[in-house]
Amino acid sequence: MKRLMFISILLSLVLSSCERINDDRIPPLAVNIEFSNVGMWNTYGVAATPDFRYFIKQELKPAGFPYTELSYTGFGGVLLVCDVMNFPRAYDMACPYEAKNNVRIYVDREKLQAVCPKCGSRFDIYDNPGYPLSGPAAEKKYGLQQYHVYGPNNFGGYVIRR
């Protein structure tokens, strides 16, 4: 009986480890995007599914966002979305399969998925955070690098950090 229980536990561990997603293929660069108050969040943040916004400091995206010397947007930029529960989520825009800072995912507005323009991999960004759905990233189980979204603060603002 103990042997059967041990085999059962071992088998479930092996099978569950096969489903693990590797979401740390992107180099660990700094991420710091601050929305100091509710007005700034309302202007540059996300309010509800399927809202999204791209943050790329080097390209000054989005236009008019008040980047500072302490602002950082990770390896490939930051994709900010509002998930199906209307919680903000943030991902690095670099495709985890390509792992290059200039190969960035974009949001397919019709299918509500993130897509890599080079390898064609697709990712769930609204329901199952960063999970690879198809393409070489799904075959290798490479998910999107996720960042933390903290807030709202006392003034209704948020902060995105690594």
KOLKE-185170 format. One line per field, with one value per atom (N, C-alpha, C, O, CB): residue number from 0; x, y, z; atom name; residue in one letter. Coordinates in steps of 0.1 Angstrom, whole numbers, padded with zeros to 4 digits. Glycine has a CB too. Layout:
resi = c(NUM:...) $
px = c(X:...) $
py = c(Y:...) $
pz = c(Z:...) $
name = c(CA:...) $
resn = c(a:...) $
END
This chain:
resi = c(0:0:0:0:0:1:1:1:1:1:2:2:2:2:2:3:3:3:3:3:4:4:4:4:4:5:5:5:5:5:6:6:6:6:6:7:7:7:7:7:8:8:8:8:8:9:9:9:9:9:10:10:10:10:10:11:11:11:11:11:12:12:12:12:12:13:13:13:13:13:14:14:14:14:14:15:15:15:15:15:16:16:16:16:16:17:17:17:17:17:18:18:18:18:18:19:19:19:19:19:20:20:20:20:20:21:21:21:21:21:22:22:22:22:22:23:23:23:23:23:24:24:24:24:24:25:25:25:25:25:26:26:26:26:26:27:27:27:27:27:28:28:28:28:28:29:29:29:29:29:30:30:30:30:30:31:31:31:31:31:32:32:32:32:32:33:33:33:33:33:34:34:34:34:34:35:35:35:35:35:36:36:36:36:36:37:37:37:37:37:38:38:38:38:38:39:39:39:39:39:40:40:40:40:40:41:41:41:41:41:42:42:42:42:42:43:43:43:43:43:44:44:44:44:44:45:45:45:45:45:46:46:46:46:46:47:47:47:47:47:48:48:48:48:48:49:49:49:49:49:50:50:50:50:50:51:51:51:51:51:52:52:52:52:52:53:53:53:53:53:54:54:54:54:54:55:55:55:55:55:56:56:56:56:56:57:57:57:57:57:58:58:58:58:58:59:59:59:59:59:60:60:60:60:60:61:61:61:61:61:62:62:62:62:62:63:63:63:63:63:64:64:64:64:64:65:65:65:65:65:66:66:66:66:66:67:67:67:67:67:68:68:68:68:68:69:69:69:69:69:70:70:70:70:70:71:71:71:71:71:72:72:72:72:72:73:73:73:73:73:74:74:74:74:74:75:75:75:75:75:76:76:76:76:76:77:77:77:77:77:78:78:78:78:78:79:79:79:79:79:80:80:80:80:80:81:81:81:81:81:82:82:82:82:82:83:83:83:83:83:84:84:84:84:84:85:85:85:85:85:86:86:86:86:86:87:87:87:87:87:88:88:88:88:88:89:89:89:89:89:90:90:90:90:90:91:91:91:91:91:92:92:92:92:92:93:93:93:93:93:94:94:94:94:94:95:95:95:95:95:96:96:96:96:96:97:97:97:97:97:98:98:98:98:98:99:99:99:99:99:100:100:100:100:100:101:101:101:101:101:102:102:102:102:102:103:103:103:103:103:104:104:104:104:104:105:105:105:105:105:106:106:106:106:106:107:107:107:107:107:108:108:108:108:108:109:109:109:109:109:110:110:110:110:110:111:111:111:111:111:112:112:112:112:112:113:113:113:113:113:114:114:114:114:114:115:115:115:115:115:116:116:116:116:116:117:117:117:117:117:118:118:118:118:118:119:119:119:119:119:120:120:120:120:120:121:121:121:121:121:122:122:122:122:122:123:123:123:123:123:124:124:124:124:124:125:125:125:125:125:126:126:126:126:126:127:127:127:127:127:128:128:128:128:128:129:129:129:129:129:130:130:130:130:130:131:131:131:131:131:132:132:132:132:132:133:133:133:133:133:134:134:134:134:134:135:135:135:135:135:136:136:136:136:136:137:137:137:137:137:138:138:138:138:138:139:139:139:139:139:140:140:140:140:140:141:141:141:141:141:142:142:142:142:142:143:143:143:143:143:144:144:144:144:144:145:145:145:145:145:146:146:146:146:146:147:147:147:147:147:148:148:148:148:148:149:149:149:149:149:150:150:150:150:150:151:151:151:151:151:152:152:152:152:152:153:153:153:153:153:154:154:154:154:154:155:155:155:155:155:156:156:156:156:156:157:157:157:157:157:158:158:158:158:158:159:159:159:159:159:160:160:160:160:160:161:161:161:161:161) $
px = c(0008:0000:0009:0006:-0009:0019:0028:0035:0037:0038:0039:0046:0037:0042:0051:0025:0015:0013:0012:0002:0012:0010:0022:0021:0007:0034:0047:0047:0051:0059:0044:0044:0034:0037:0041:0022:0012:0017:0015:-0001:0023:0028:0039:0039:0033:0048:0059:0054:0059:0069:0045:0039:0032:0034:0029:0025:0018:0028:0026:0008:0039:0050:0056:0059:0060:0059:0065:0056:0060:0069:0043:0034:0032:0030:0021:0031:0029:0041:0040:0025:0053:0065:0066:0072:0078:0059:0059:0051:0054:0054:0042:0033:0039:0033:0020:0050:0056:0060:0065:0068:0058:0061:0074:0075:0049:0083:0095:0093:0092:0107:0091:0088:0100:0098:0076:0112:0123:0135:0147:0129:0132:0142:0147:0157:0136:0140:0143:0153:0151:0130:0164:0174:0167:0158:0185:0172:0165:0169:0177:0168:0164:0167:0157:0146:0167:0160:0152:0139:0138:0159:0128:0115:0110:0109:0105:0107:0101:0093:0098:0112:0080:0071:0061:0054:0063:0061:0052:0041:0043:0061:0029:0017:0014:0008:0005:0018:0018:0004:0002:0025:-0006:-0019:-0030:-0027:-0021:-0043:-0054:-0055:-0058:-0067:-0052:-0052:-0042:-0045:-0050:-0030:-0020:-0024:-0022:-0006:-0029:-0034:-0045:-0045:-0039:-0055:-0066:-0061:-0067:-0076:-0050:-0045:-0036:-0038:-0036:-0028:-0018:-0020:-0013:-0004:-0029:-0031:-0041:-0044:-0035:-0047:-0057:-0069:-0067:-0052:-0081:-0093:-0101:-0106:-0102:-0101:-0109:-0105:-0098:-0124:-0108:-0105:-0112:-0124:-0109:-0106:-0093:-0083:-0075:-0094:-0083:-0074:-0060:-0056:-0077:-0051:-0036:-0029:-0034:-0033:-0016:-0008:0007:0011:-0009:0015:0029:0037:0035:0033:0048:0057:0071:0076:0056:0077:0091:0098:0096:0091:0106:0112:0121:0120:0120:0129:0138:0131:0136:0147:0118:0111:0100:0092:0104:0100:0091:0077:0068:0093:0074:0060:0055:0062:0060:0043:0034:0038:0045:0019:0034:0037:0032:0021:0031:0041:0037:0038:0037:0022:0041:0043:0055:0066:0045:0054:0065:0076:0077:0059:0084:0095:0105:0107:0102:0112:0122:0135:0135:0118:0146:0158:0157:0164:0169:0147:0144:0134:0130:0140:0130:0120:0128:0138:0111:0123:0130:0118:0108:0139:0120:0110:0115:0111:0104:0124:0128:0136:0143:0116:0135:0144:0138:0145:0145:0125:0119:0108:0101:0114:0106:0095:0084:0086:0088:0074:0064:0051:0047:0064:0043:0030:0021:0022:0027:0012:0003:-0011:-0015:0004:-0018:-0031:-0040:-0035:-0031:-0053:-0063:-0069:-0075:-0074:-0067:-0071:-0086:-0094:-0064:-0091:-0106:-0112:-0124:-0108:-0104:-0110:-0108:-0110:-0103:-0104:-0101:-0090:-0090:-0114:-0080:-0067:-0056:-0055:-0063:-0048:-0037:-0026:-0023:-0032:-0021:-0010:0000:-0003:-0015:0013:0024:0033:0036:0032:0038:0047:0058:0056:0039:0069:0080:0075:0069:0094:0078:0073:0082:0079:0072:0094:0103:0097:0093:0117:0097:0092:0102:0114:0091:0097:0106:0113:0123:0098:0107:0114:0125:0136:0103:0123:0134:0144:0156:0127:0139:0148:0157:0169:0156:0151:0159:0150:0138:0161:0157:0150:0142:0134:0159:0146:0139:0129:0123:0150:0127:0116:0105:0105:0121:0095:0085:0071:0067:0084:0064:0051:0042:0045:0046:0030:0020:0007:0006:0020:-0003:-0017:-0025:-0027:-0024:-0030:-0040:-0053:-0059:-0039:-0059:-0072:-0083:-0093:-0074:-0083:-0094:-0095:-0105:-0094:-0083:-0082:-0079:-0079:-0072:-0076:-0072:-0060:-0061:-0084:-0050:-0038:-0026:-0027:-0037:-0014:-0002:0005:0004:0008:0011:0017:0031:0034:0008:0040:0053:0053:0049:0064:0058:0057:0068:0067:0060:0078:0089:0086:0086:0102:0083:0081:0067:0064:0088:0058:0043:0037:0026:0041:0045:0040:0029:0029:0051:0019:0008:0007:0010:-0006:0003:0003:-0010:-0016:0014:-0015:-0027:-0023:-0015:-0034:-0028:-0024:-0036:-0034:-0019:-0048:-0060:-0065:-0071:-0070:-0064:-0071:-0061:-0062:-0080:-0050:-0040:-0027:-0020:-0040:-0023:-0012:0001:0009:-0009:0003:0016:0017:0028:0026:0007:0008:0010:0002:-0004:0019:0021:0009:0006:0034:0003:-0008:-0005:-0010:-0019:0004:0008:0022:0027:-0003:0027:0040:0052:0050:0042:0064:0076:0077:0082:0088:0071:0071:0063:0066:0066:0051:0043:0050:0049:0029:0057:0064:0074:0076:0070:0081:0092:0087:0095:0103:0074:0068:0075:0078:0069:0077:0082:0071:0065:0093:0069:0058:0064:0076:0051:0055:0060:0065:0060:0048:0075:0081:0070:0066:0094:0066:0056:0063:0073:0046:0057:0062:0051:0039:0066:0054:0044:0038:0045:0051:0025:0018:0013:0004:0006:0018:0014:0005:0007:0026:-0006:-0015:-0029:-0032:-0014:-0038:-0036:-0030:-0033:-0049:-0022:-0017:-0028:-0039:-0004:-0024:-0034:-0039:-0049:-0027:-0032:-0036:-0042:-0045:-0024:-0044:-0050:-0040:-0044:-0061:-0027:-0017:-0012:-0015:-0005:-0004:0002:0017:0022:-0005:0024:0038:0040:0034:0047:0047:0051:0066:0074:0048:0069:0083:0086:0077:0086:0098:0103:0101:0104:0118) $
py = c(-0012:0000:0013:0022:0000:0013:0024:0026:0038:0023:0015:0016:0022:0030:0002:0018:0023:0038:0045:0015:0042:0056:0064:0075:0058:0059:0065:0067:0078:0057:0056:0057:0067:0074:0043:0067:0077:0091:0100:0074:0094:0107:0111:0122:0108:0102:0104:0107:0116:0092:0099:0101:0115:0121:0090:0119:0132:0143:0153:0133:0142:0152:0153:0164:0149:0142:0141:0148:0156:0127:0144:0149:0164:0171:0142:0169:0183:0191:0203:0186:0185:0193:0194:0204:0186:0185:0187:0199:0204:0174:0203:0214:0228:0238:0212:0228:0241:0249:0244:0238:0262:0271:0279:0284:0281:0280:0287:0302:0305:0281:0310:0325:0334:0346:0329:0328:0336:0336:0336:0332:0335:0334:0348:0350:0328:0358:0372:0377:0375:0381:0384:0389:0398:0406:0397:0397:0404:0419:0423:0397:0427:0441:0448:0443:0447:0460:0468:0472:0475:0480:0472:0477:0486:0482:0465:0498:0508:0518:0527:0515:0516:0526:0530:0522:0519:0543:0549:0557:0566:0557:0554:0562:0568:0561:0554:0581:0586:0588:0589:0599:0590:0593:0588:0583:0608:0589:0583:0590:0584:0585:0603:0610:0604:0603:0625:0602:0596:0582:0578:0596:0574:0561:0561:0553:0553:0570:0571:0576:0572:0582:0583:0587:0576:0574:0600:0570:0560:0546:0537:0565:0543:0529:0522:0525:0530:0511:0503:0502:0501:0489:0503:0503:0490:0486:0514:0483:0471:0462:0467:0474:0450:0440:0446:0449:0426:0446:0442:0453:0453:0435:0463:0475:0470:0460:0485:0476:0474:0486:0495:0462:0486:0498:0493:0484:0509:0498:0495:0506:0518:0493:0502:0512:0508:0497:0511:0517:0515:0528:0538:0510:0530:0542:0548:0560:0541:0539:0543:0550:0559:0532:0546:0551:0561:0566:0540:0565:0574:0570:0578:0588:0557:0552:0548:0542:0539:0552:0560:0575:0580:0559:0581:0595:0603:0602:0601:0612:0621:0615:0622:0625:0602:0596:0603:0604:0581:0607:0614:0605:0603:0623:0599:0591:0599:0611:0583:0593:0600:0592:0581:0602:0597:0589:0576:0567:0597:0575:0563:0553:0543:0566:0557:0548:0538:0542:0557:0526:0515:0506:0504:0507:0501:0493:0479:0474:0500:0474:0460:0457:0466:0451:0445:0441:0445:0451:0426:0443:0446:0456:0459:0433:0462:0471:0464:0452:0475:0471:0465:0466:0476:0473:0455:0454:0454:0445:0441:0464:0465:0462:0468:0479:0452:0449:0448:0449:0435:0448:0446:0432:0430:0457:0423:0409:0407:0417:0399:0395:0392:0395:0397:0378:0396:0400:0415:0420:0392:0422:0437:0440:0451:0444:0432:0435:0438:0431:0423:0448:0451:0440:0436:0465:0437:0427:0433:0441:0413:0430:0435:0424:0415:0446:0425:0415:0422:0433:0406:0415:0420:0418:0407:0414:0427:0426:0417:0414:0439:0413:0405:0391:0385:0405:0385:0371:0362:0363:0367:0353:0345:0334:0329:0338:0331:0321:0328:0322:0316:0340:0347:0353:0353:0358:0357:0363:0374:0375:0352:0383:0395:0407:0407:0394:0418:0430:0437:0445:0439:0434:0441:0432:0436:0445:0420:0411:0412:0404:0396:0421:0423:0418:0418:0438:0413:0408:0420:0432:0400:0418:0428:0422:0409:0435:0430:0424:0423:0433:0433:0411:0408:0412:0404:0393:0423:0428:0419:0418:0442:0411:0402:0390:0386:0399:0384:0371:0374:0364:0362:0386:0390:0381:0375:0388:0381:0373:0382:0391:0359:0379:0385:0376:0364:0387:0382:0375:0379:0391:0376:0370:0374:0375:0366:0363:0386:0388:0380:0378:0402:0375:0367:0352:0346:0370:0346:0331:0327:0316:0326:0337:0334:0328:0325:0325:0327:0322:0331:0344:0321:0325:0333:0330:0319:0329:0340:0340:0345:0354:0347:0338:0343:0354:0351:0331:0366:0377:0382:0390:0388:0377:0381:0371:0375:0385:0358:0348:0340:0337:0339:0335:0326:0333:0330:0312:0342:0351:0346:0339:0357:0351:0348:0334:0331:0351:0326:0312:0311:0317:0304:0303:0301:0292:0282:0295:0297:0290:0282:0271:0299:0287:0280:0285:0295:0282:0278:0282:0276:0268:0297:0280:0274:0277:0269:0279:0288:0291:0281:0276:0305:0277:0267:0253:0246:0266:0250:0237:0236:0225:0235:0247:0247:0251:0251:0257:0255:0259:0272:0273:0248:0281:0294:0304:0308:0299:0309:0319:0333:0335:0316:0343:0357:0360:0355:0366:0368:0373:0382:0392:0380:0380:0388:0398:0395:0380:0409:0419:0422:0419:0432:0427:0430:0444:0454:0429:0445:0457:0460:0452:0457:0470:0473:0485:0495:0476:0484:0496:0491:0479:0505:0500:0515:0520:0514:0522:0531:0537:0546:0547:0544:0554:0563:0574:0580:0570:0576:0586:0580:0587:0595:0567:0560:0556:0552:0568:0558:0554:0540:0533:0564:0536:0522:0523:0533:0514:0512:0511:0497:0487:0513:0496:0483:0481:0490:0483:0469:0466:0452:0443:0469:0449:0435:0427:0415:0435) $
pz = c(0000:0000:0000:-0007:0012:0008:0009:-0004:-0009:0021:-0010:-0023:-0034:-0042:-0027:-0034:-0044:-0042:-0051:-0043:-0029:-0026:-0031:-0036:-0011:-0028:-0032:-0047:-0052:-0027:-0054:-0069:-0074:-0084:-0075:-0068:-0072:-0070:-0079:-0064:-0058:-0056:-0065:-0071:-0041:-0067:-0077:-0091:-0097:-0077:-0095:-0109:-0110:-0120:-0112:-0100:-0100:-0100:-0107:-0089:-0093:-0093:-0107:-0112:-0083:-0113:-0126:-0136:-0145:-0130:-0136:-0146:-0144:-0154:-0145:-0132:-0129:-0133:-0137:-0115:-0132:-0136:-0151:-0156:-0130:-0158:-0173:-0177:-0188:-0179:-0169:-0173:-0168:-0171:-0167:-0162:-0157:-0169:-0179:-0148:-0168:-0178:-0174:-0163:-0181:-0183:-0181:-0185:-0196:-0189:-0174:-0177:-0173:-0170:-0170:-0172:-0169:-0179:-0175:-0155:-0192:-0202:-0206:-0213:-0214:-0202:-0205:-0194:-0183:-0205:-0199:-0189:-0179:-0182:-0197:-0166:-0155:-0154:-0145:-0142:-0163:-0163:-0154:-0151:-0177:-0150:-0141:-0147:-0159:-0136:-0139:-0143:-0133:-0121:-0146:-0136:-0127:-0135:-0141:-0119:-0135:-0141:-0130:-0124:-0153:-0128:-0117:-0122:-0131:-0108:-0117:-0119:-0106:-0097:-0125:-0103:-0090:-0084:-0072:-0089:-0093:-0088:-0097:-0108:-0086:-0093:-0101:-0115:-0125:-0093:-0115:-0128:-0138:-0150:-0126:-0133:-0142:-0146:-0158:-0135:-0137:-0140:-0150:-0160:-0127:-0149:-0158:-0172:-0182:-0153:-0173:-0185:-0192:-0204:-0184:-0185:-0191:-0187:-0192:-0187:-0177:-0172:-0180:-0192:-0158:-0174:-0181:-0171:-0159:-0185:-0177:-0169:-0168:-0158:-0173:-0180:-0180:-0192:-0201:-0182:-0191:-0202:-0215:-0214:-0199:-0226:-0231:-0232:-0241:-0244:-0223:-0224:-0223:-0217:-0213:-0231:-0230:-0234:-0240:-0239:-0230:-0233:-0233:-0225:-0222:-0243:-0244:-0238:-0240:-0259:-0230:-0224:-0229:-0225:-0208:-0236:-0241:-0239:-0247:-0257:-0229:-0226:-0237:-0240:-0213:-0243:-0254:-0265:-0272:-0259:-0268:-0279:-0274:-0282:-0286:-0261:-0255:-0258:-0261:-0261:-0256:-0257:-0244:-0236:-0267:-0240:-0248:-0249:-0240:-0243:-0260:-0261:-0250:-0245:-0275:-0245:-0234:-0220:-0210:-0235:-0219:-0205:-0199:-0205:-0206:-0186:-0179:-0174:-0162:-0168:-0183:-0178:-0171:-0174:-0190:-0161:-0153:-0155:-0161:-0138:-0148:-0148:-0141:-0143:-0141:-0132:-0124:-0131:-0125:-0110:-0143:-0150:-0159:-0165:-0160:-0158:-0166:-0171:-0164:-0157:-0183:-0190:-0194:-0204:-0202:-0186:-0188:-0200:-0205:-0188:-0205:-0217:-0230:-0238:-0216:-0232:-0245:-0245:-0255:-0251:-0233:-0231:-0222:-0219:-0244:-0218:-0209:-0215:-0220:-0195:-0215:-0219:-0207:-0199:-0228:-0206:-0194:-0199:-0209:-0188:-0193:-0197:-0185:-0173:-0204:-0187:-0176:-0179:-0189:-0176:-0169:-0172:-0171:-0169:-0162:-0172:-0172:-0159:-0158:-0175:-0148:-0135:-0132:-0121:-0124:-0143:-0142:-0133:-0127:-0138:-0132:-0124:-0134:-0145:-0115:-0131:-0140:-0140:-0129:-0137:-0151:-0152:-0162:-0171:-0157:-0160:-0168:-0172:-0165:-0161:-0185:-0191:-0198:-0203:-0200:-0199:-0208:-0222:-0225:-0205:-0231:-0245:-0253:-0265:-0251:-0248:-0256:-0257:-0247:-0250:-0269:-0270:-0263:-0265:-0286:-0254:-0247:-0256:-0252:-0236:-0267:-0276:-0283:-0284:-0286:-0288:-0296:-0286:-0289:-0304:-0274:-0264:-0269:-0266:-0257:-0277:-0282:-0279:-0280:-0298:-0275:-0270:-0282:-0279:-0263:-0294:-0305:-0312:-0322:-0315:-0307:-0312:-0301:-0292:-0315:-0304:-0293:-0297:-0309:-0291:-0287:-0289:-0292:-0288:-0277:-0297:-0299:-0296:-0296:-0313:-0293:-0290:-0302:-0310:-0279:-0305:-0315:-0309:-0301:-0320:-0314:-0308:-0311:-0303:-0313:-0322:-0325:-0316:-0311:-0340:-0315:-0307:-0292:-0284:-0313:-0289:-0275:-0270:-0259:-0266:-0278:-0274:-0278:-0286:-0282:-0272:-0276:-0286:-0285:-0263:-0296:-0307:-0310:-0309:-0320:-0313:-0317:-0332:-0339:-0312:-0338:-0352:-0359:-0372:-0356:-0352:-0359:-0359:-0369:-0352:-0347:-0346:-0347:-0349:-0333:-0345:-0346:-0333:-0333:-0357:-0322:-0310:-0305:-0307:-0299:-0298:-0292:-0277:-0273:-0299:-0270:-0255:-0250:-0255:-0249:-0239:-0232:-0223:-0214:-0225:-0224:-0215:-0207:-0198:-0224:-0209:-0202:-0192:-0182:-0212:-0195:-0187:-0179:-0167:-0196:-0186:-0180:-0182:-0192:-0187:-0173:-0175:-0181:-0175:-0162:-0194:-0200:-0206:-0211:-0191:-0205:-0209:-0224:-0232:-0204:-0229:-0243:-0249:-0244:-0247:-0260:-0265:-0278:-0280:-0269:-0286:-0298:-0303:-0298:-0309:-0313:-0319:-0311:-0302:-0318:-0315:-0308:-0293:-0286:-0315:-0289:-0274:-0267:-0256:-0271:-0272:-0266:-0266:-0256:-0273:-0277:-0278:-0267:-0261:-0291:-0264:-0254:-0240:-0231:-0259:-0240:-0227:-0222:-0210:-0217:-0231:-0227:-0226:-0235:-0237:-0213:-0211:-0210:-0210:-0198:-0211:-0210:-0196:-0186:-0214:-0195:-0183:-0177:-0183:-0184:-0164:-0158:-0148:-0142:-0150:-0146:-0137:-0127:-0129:-0144:-0115:-0105:-0107:-0110:-0091:-0105:-0105:-0091:-0086:-0115:-0084:-0071:-0070:-0078:-0062:-0062:-0061:-0059:-0059:-0073:-0058:-0059:-0046:-0035:-0062:-0046:-0034:-0029:-0034:-0038:-0019:-0013:-0022:-0020:-0001:-0033:-0043:-0055:-0065:-0047:-0055:-0067:-0077:-0088:-0073:-0075:-0084:-0083:-0074:-0083:-0092:-0093:-0096:-0101:-0104:-0094:-0097:-0103:-0098:-0084:-0114:-0120:-0118:-0121:-0136:-0112:-0109:-0112:-0113:-0094:-0113:-0115:-0102:-0102:-0118) $
name = c(N:CA:C:O:CB:N:CA:C:O:CB:N:CA:C:O:CB:N:CA:C:O:CB:N:CA:C:O:CB:N:CA:C:O:CB:N:CA:C:O:CB:N:CA:C:O:CB:N:CA:C:O:CB:N:CA:C:O:CB:N:CA:C:O:CB:N:CA:C:O:CB:N:CA:C:O:CB:N:CA:C:O:CB:N:CA:C:O:CB:N:CA:C:O:CB:N:CA:C:O:CB:N:CA:C:O:CB:N:CA:C:O:CB:N:CA:C:O:CB:N:CA:C:O:CB:N:CA:C:O:CB:N:CA:C:O:CB:N:CA:C:O:CB:N:CA:C:O:CB:N:CA:C:O:CB:N:CA:C:O:CB:N:CA:C:O:CB:N:CA:C:O:CB:N:CA:C:O:CB:N:CA:C:O:CB:N:CA:C:O:CB:N:CA:C:O:CB:N:CA:C:O:CB:N:CA:C:O:CB:N:CA:C:O:CB:N:CA:C:O:CB:N:CA:C:O:CB:N:CA:C:O:CB:N:CA:C:O:CB:N:CA:C:O:CB:N:CA:C:O:CB:N:CA:C:O:CB:N:CA:C:O:CB:N:CA:C:O:CB:N:CA:C:O:CB:N:CA:C:O:CB:N:CA:C:O:CB:N:CA:C:O:CB:N:CA:C:O:CB:N:CA:C:O:CB:N:CA:C:O:CB:N:CA:C:O:CB:N:CA:C:O:CB:N:CA:C:O:CB:N:CA:C:O:CB:N:CA:C:O:CB:N:CA:C:O:CB:N:CA:C:O:CB:N:CA:C:O:CB:N:CA:C:O:CB:N:CA:C:O:CB:N:CA:C:O:CB:N:CA:C:O:CB:N:CA:C:O:CB:N:CA:C:O:CB:N:CA:C:O:CB:N:CA:C:O:CB:N:CA:C:O:CB:N:CA:C:O:CB:N:CA:C:O:CB:N:CA:C:O:CB:N:CA:C:O:CB:N:CA:C:O:CB:N:CA:C:O:CB:N:CA:C:O:CB:N:CA:C:O:CB:N:CA:C:O:CB:N:CA:C:O:CB:N:CA:C:O:CB:N:CA:C:O:CB:N:CA:C:O:CB:N:CA:C:O:CB:N:CA:C:O:CB:N:CA:C:O:CB:N:CA:C:O:CB:N:CA:C:O:CB:N:CA:C:O:CB:N:CA:C:O:CB:N:CA:C:O:CB:N:CA:C:O:CB:N:CA:C:O:CB:N:CA:C:O:CB:N:CA:C:O:CB:N:CA:C:O:CB:N:CA:C:O:CB:N:CA:C:O:CB:N:CA:C:O:CB:N:CA:C:O:CB:N:CA:C:O:CB:N:CA:C:O:CB:N:CA:C:O:CB:N:CA:C:O:CB:N:CA:C:O:CB:N:CA:C:O:CB:N:CA:C:O:CB:N:CA:C:O:CB:N:CA:C:O:CB:N:CA:C:O:CB:N:CA:C:O:CB:N:CA:C:O:CB:N:CA:C:O:CB:N:CA:C:O:CB:N:CA:C:O:CB:N:CA:C:O:CB:N:CA:C:O:CB:N:CA:C:O:CB:N:CA:C:O:CB:N:CA:C:O:CB:N:CA:C:O:CB:N:CA:C:O:CB:N:CA:C:O:CB:N:CA:C:O:CB:N:CA:C:O:CB:N:CA:C:O:CB:N:CA:C:O:CB:N:CA:C:O:CB:N:CA:C:O:CB:N:CA:C:O:CB:N:CA:C:O:CB:N:CA:C:O:CB:N:CA:C:O:CB:N:CA:C:O:CB:N:CA:C:O:CB:N:CA:C:O:CB:N:CA:C:O:CB:N:CA:C:O:CB:N:CA:C:O:CB:N:CA:C:O:CB:N:CA:C:O:CB:N:CA:C:O:CB:N:CA:C:O:CB:N:CA:C:O:CB:N:CA:C:O:CB:N:CA:C:O:CB:N:CA:C:O:CB:N:CA:C:O:CB:N:CA:C:O:CB:N:CA:C:O:CB:N:CA:C:O:CB:N:CA:C:O:CB:N:CA:C:O:CB:N:CA:C:O:CB:N:CA:C:O:CB:N:CA:C:O:CB:N:CA:C:O:CB:N:CA:C:O:CB:N:CA:C:O:CB:N:CA:C:O:CB:N:CA:C:O:CB:N:CA:C:O:CB:N:CA:C:O:CB) $
resn = c(m:m:m:m:m:k:k:k:k:k:r:r:r:r:r:l:l:l:l:l:m:m:m:m:m:f:f:f:f:f:i:i:i:i:i:s:s:s:s:s:i:i:i:i:i:l:l:l:l:l:l:l:l:l:l:s:s:s:s:s:l:l:l:l:l:v:v:v:v:v:l:l:l:l:l:s:s:s:s:s:s:s:s:s:s:c:c:c:c:c:e:e:e:e:e:r:r:r:r:r:i:i:i:i:i:n:n:n:n:n:d:d:d:d:d:d:d:d:d:d:r:r:r:r:r:i:i:i:i:i:p:p:p:p:p:p:p:p:p:p:l:l:l:l:l:a:a:a:a:a:v:v:v:v:v:n:n:n:n:n:i:i:i:i:i:e:e:e:e:e:f:f:f:f:f:s:s:s:s:s:n:n:n:n:n:v:v:v:v:v:g:g:g:g:g:m:m:m:m:m:w:w:w:w:w:n:n:n:n:n:t:t:t:t:t:y:y:y:y:y:g:g:g:g:g:v:v:v:v:v:a:a:a:a:a:a:a:a:a:a:t:t:t:t:t:p:p:p:p:p:d:d:d:d:d:f:f:f:f:f:r:r:r:r:r:y:y:y:y:y:f:f:f:f:f:i:i:i:i:i:k:k:k:k:k:q:q:q:q:q:e:e:e:e:e:l:l:l:l:l:k:k:k:k:k:p:p:p:p:p:a:a:a:a:a:g:g:g:g:g:f:f:f:f:f:p:p:p:p:p:y:y:y:y:y:t:t:t:t:t:e:e:e:e:e:l:l:l:l:l:s:s:s:s:s:y:y:y:y:y:t:t:t:t:t:g:g:g:g:g:f:f:f:f:f:g:g:g:g:g:g:g:g:g:g:v:v:v:v:v:l:l:l:l:l:l:l:l:l:l:v:v:v:v:v:c:c:c:c:c:d:d:d:d:d:v:v:v:v:v:m:m:m:m:m:n:n:n:n:n:f:f:f:f:f:p:p:p:p:p:r:r:r:r:r:a:a:a:a:a:y:y:y:y:y:d:d:d:d:d:m:m:m:m:m:a:a:a:a:a:c:c:c:c:c:p:p:p:p:p:y:y:y:y:y:e:e:e:e:e:a:a:a:a:a:k:k:k:k:k:n:n:n:n:n:n:n:n:n:n:v:v:v:v:v:r:r:r:r:r:i:i:i:i:i:y:y:y:y:y:v:v:v:v:v:d:d:d:d:d:r:r:r:r:r:e:e:e:e:e:k:k:k:k:k:l:l:l:l:l:q:q:q:q:q:a:a:a:a:a:v:v:v:v:v:c:c:c:c:c:p:p:p:p:p:k:k:k:k:k:c:c:c:c:c:g:g:g:g:g:s:s:s:s:s:r:r:r:r:r:f:f:f:f:f:d:d:d:d:d:i:i:i:i:i:y:y:y:y:y:d:d:d:d:d:n:n:n:n:n:p:p:p:p:p:g:g:g:g:g:y:y:y:y:y:p:p:p:p:p:l:l:l:l:l:s:s:s:s:s:g:g:g:g:g:p:p:p:p:p:a:a:a:a:a:a:a:a:a:a:e:e:e:e:e:k:k:k:k:k:k:k:k:k:k:y:y:y:y:y:g:g:g:g:g:l:l:l:l:l:q:q:q:q:q:q:q:q:q:q:y:y:y:y:y:h:h:h:h:h:v:v:v:v:v:y:y:y:y:y:g:g:g:g:g:p:p:p:p:p:n:n:n:n:n:n:n:n:n:n:f:f:f:f:f:g:g:g:g:g:g:g:g:g:g:y:y:y:y:y:v:v:v:v:v:i:i:i:i:i:r:r:r:r:r:r:r:r:r:r) $
END
